[in-house]
Amino acid sequence: MDENRESLPGLDDYSAAIKELLAEQFPDIPWNEEMKGPALSNRLEGTIAADGVTFSGEDKDGEAGIMTFMIYLVAPDQTATRLETLSWNVRAALNHVDFMDAHVMSITFGVAPGQRGRNPGTAVIEYRVKAYL
């Protein structure tokens, strides 16, 4: 076992890195970090939520894992924001990071629960990050 294990990055570190990347690429969107799902408001908003960790086995370097983050884009009124275009742009930004081994696995579109507006919507982006934990 690695005696320096406490210095290895965890979910919070990866979540903060994802938030920093998205805030830099999309500065007009307020970004939140949650463990429980999206934050809902009356304006366009993004939330990075740690969904879970799957372990794939242990070797001499440590235990390999895949951390799953759900990134929620909530648009109370899509007439002002083209949610589909924004989702593709967020996907491109996430897939082109060079500081972690990660990839967008899926985007799911739907109606944002509890939202009112002329055309409410949400996009849920499943983002998987490989790491040694």
C-alpha positions as a Markdown table, in Angstrom:
| # | Residue | x | y | z |
|---|---|---|---|---|
| 1 | Met | 0.0 | 0.0 | 0.0 |
| 2 | Asp | 1.2 | 3.5 | -0.8 |
| 3 | Glu | 2.2 | 5.5 | 2.3 |
| 4 | Asn | 1.4 | 8.7 | 0.4 |
| 5 | Arg | -2.1 | 7.7 | -0.5 |
| 6 | Glu | -3.6 | 10.7 | 1.3 |
| 7 | Ser | -1.9 | 12.9 | -1.2 |
| 8 | Leu | -3.6 | 11.3 | -4.2 |
| 9 | Pro | -6.4 | 13.2 | -5.8 |
| 10 | Gly | -10.0 | 12.2 | -5.0 |
| 11 | Leu | -13.5 | 13.0 | -6.2 |
| 12 | Asp | -13.3 | 16.6 | -4.8 |
| 13 | Asp | -10.1 | 17.3 | -6.6 |
| 14 | Tyr | -11.3 | 16.0 | -10.0 |
| 15 | Ser | -14.7 | 17.8 | -9.5 |
| 16 | Ala | -12.8 | 21.1 | -8.8 |
| 17 | Ala | -10.6 | 20.6 | -11.9 |
| 18 | Ile | -13.7 | 20.0 | -14.1 |
| 19 | Lys | -15.4 | 23.0 | -12.6 |
| 20 | Glu | -12.3 | 25.2 | -13.3 |
| 21 | Leu | -12.1 | 24.0 | -16.9 |
| 22 | Leu | -15.8 | 24.6 | -17.6 |
| 23 | Ala | -15.7 | 28.0 | -15.8 |
| 24 | Glu | -12.7 | 29.0 | -18.0 |
| 25 | Gln | -14.4 | 27.8 | -21.2 |
| 26 | Phe | -17.9 | 28.9 | -20.4 |
| 27 | Pro | -17.5 | 32.0 | -18.1 |
| 28 | Asp | -21.1 | 33.2 | -18.6 |
| 29 | Ile | -22.5 | 30.1 | -16.9 |
| 30 | Pro | -22.4 | 29.8 | -13.1 |
| 31 | Trp | -21.0 | 26.4 | -12.2 |
| 32 | Asn | -21.7 | 24.5 | -9.0 |
| 33 | Glu | -20.3 | 21.3 | -7.4 |
| 34 | Glu | -22.7 | 19.0 | -5.7 |
| 35 | Met | -22.8 | 15.4 | -4.6 |
| 36 | Lys | -26.6 | 15.1 | -5.0 |
| 37 | Gly | -27.5 | 16.3 | -8.4 |
| 38 | Pro | -28.3 | 19.6 | -10.2 |
| 39 | Ala | -28.9 | 22.9 | -8.6 |
| 40 | Leu | -32.1 | 24.4 | -10.0 |
| 41 | Ser | -32.6 | 28.1 | -10.5 |
| 42 | Asn | -34.4 | 30.5 | -12.8 |
| 43 | Arg | -31.4 | 31.0 | -15.1 |
| 44 | Leu | -29.0 | 29.0 | -17.1 |
| 45 | Glu | -26.8 | 27.0 | -14.7 |
| 46 | Gly | -24.3 | 24.1 | -14.7 |
| 47 | Thr | -23.7 | 21.6 | -12.0 |
| 48 | Ile | -20.9 | 19.0 | -11.7 |
| 49 | Ala | -22.0 | 16.1 | -9.5 |
| 50 | Ala | -19.9 | 13.1 | -8.5 |
| 51 | Asp | -22.0 | 10.1 | -9.3 |
| 52 | Gly | -19.9 | 7.1 | -8.3 |
| 53 | Val | -16.6 | 5.2 | -8.6 |
| 54 | Thr | -16.1 | 1.8 | -10.2 |
| 55 | Phe | -12.9 | -0.1 | -9.3 |
| 56 | Ser | -11.3 | -2.4 | -11.8 |
| 57 | Gly | -8.6 | -4.1 | -9.7 |
| 58 | Glu | -5.4 | -3.4 | -7.9 |
| 59 | Asp | -1.8 | -3.8 | -9.1 |
| 60 | Lys | 1.5 | -2.6 | -7.7 |
| 61 | Asp | 0.8 | 1.0 | -8.6 |
| 62 | Gly | -2.5 | 1.2 | -6.8 |
| 63 | Glu | -6.2 | 0.5 | -7.5 |
| 64 | Ala | -7.5 | 1.6 | -10.9 |
| 65 | Gly | -10.9 | 3.3 | -10.8 |
| 66 | Ile | -13.3 | 5.1 | -13.1 |
| 67 | Met | -15.0 | 8.1 | -11.5 |
| 68 | Thr | -18.3 | 9.1 | -13.1 |
| 69 | Phe | -19.4 | 12.7 | -13.0 |
| 70 | Met | -22.8 | 13.9 | -14.2 |
| 71 | Ile | -22.7 | 17.4 | -15.5 |
| 72 | Tyr | -26.1 | 19.0 | -15.6 |
| 73 | Leu | -27.0 | 22.0 | -17.8 |
| 74 | Val | -30.3 | 23.5 | -16.8 |
| 75 | Ala | -31.9 | 26.1 | -19.1 |
| 76 | Pro | -35.2 | 27.4 | -17.8 |
| 77 | Asp | -35.9 | 29.0 | -21.2 |
| 78 | Gln | -34.2 | 27.5 | -24.3 |
| 79 | Thr | -35.4 | 30.4 | -26.5 |
| 80 | Ala | -32.5 | 32.3 | -25.0 |
| 81 | Thr | -30.0 | 29.4 | -24.9 |
| 82 | Arg | -29.6 | 26.7 | -27.5 |
| 83 | Leu | -29.1 | 23.8 | -25.1 |
| 84 | Glu | -28.1 | 21.3 | -27.8 |
| 85 | Thr | -25.4 | 23.5 | -29.2 |
| 86 | Leu | -24.1 | 24.3 | -25.7 |
| 87 | Ser | -24.0 | 20.6 | -24.8 |
| 88 | Trp | -21.9 | 19.8 | -27.8 |
| 89 | Asn | -19.5 | 22.6 | -27.0 |
| 90 | Val | -19.2 | 21.4 | -23.4 |
| 91 | Arg | -18.6 | 17.9 | -24.7 |
| 92 | Ala | -15.8 | 19.1 | -26.9 |
| 93 | Ala | -14.2 | 21.1 | -24.1 |
| 94 | Leu | -14.3 | 18.1 | -21.7 |
| 95 | Asn | -13.0 | 15.6 | -24.3 |
| 96 | His | -9.9 | 17.8 | -25.1 |
| 97 | Val | -8.4 | 18.0 | -21.7 |
| 98 | Asp | -4.8 | 16.8 | -21.5 |
| 99 | Phe | -4.4 | 16.8 | -17.7 |
| 100 | Met | -6.6 | 13.7 | -17.0 |
| 101 | Asp | -7.7 | 10.6 | -18.8 |
| 102 | Ala | -11.4 | 11.3 | -19.4 |
| 103 | His | -14.2 | 11.1 | -21.9 |
| 104 | Val | -17.9 | 12.1 | -22.3 |
| 105 | Met | -19.9 | 8.8 | -22.5 |
| 106 | Ser | -23.4 | 10.2 | -23.2 |
| 107 | Ile | -25.6 | 13.2 | -23.3 |
| 108 | Thr | -29.3 | 12.9 | -22.3 |
| 109 | Phe | -31.8 | 15.7 | -23.0 |
| 110 | Gly | -35.0 | 16.3 | -21.2 |
| 111 | Val | -37.3 | 18.7 | -19.4 |
| 112 | Ala | -35.8 | 20.3 | -16.3 |
| 113 | Pro | -38.0 | 19.2 | -13.3 |
| 114 | Gly | -39.6 | 22.1 | -11.4 |
| 115 | Gln | -38.7 | 24.7 | -14.1 |
| 116 | Arg | -41.1 | 27.2 | -15.5 |
| 117 | Gly | -40.6 | 29.1 | -18.7 |
| 118 | Arg | -41.5 | 29.0 | -22.4 |
| 119 | Asn | -39.2 | 26.2 | -23.3 |
| 120 | Pro | -37.4 | 24.6 | -20.2 |
| 121 | Gly | -34.8 | 21.9 | -20.8 |
| 122 | Thr | -31.9 | 20.1 | -19.3 |
| 123 | Ala | -28.9 | 18.1 | -20.6 |
| 124 | Val | -27.2 | 15.5 | -18.5 |
| 125 | Ile | -23.6 | 14.8 | -19.6 |
| 126 | Glu | -22.0 | 11.6 | -18.3 |
| 127 | Tyr | -18.3 | 12.1 | -17.9 |
| 128 | Arg | -15.9 | 9.3 | -16.9 |
| 129 | Val | -12.5 | 9.9 | -15.5 |
| 130 | Lys | -9.9 | 7.1 | -15.2 |
| 131 | Ala | -7.5 | 7.3 | -12.3 |
| 132 | Tyr | -5.4 | 5.3 | -9.9 |
| 133 | Leu | -6.9 | 5.7 | -6.4 |
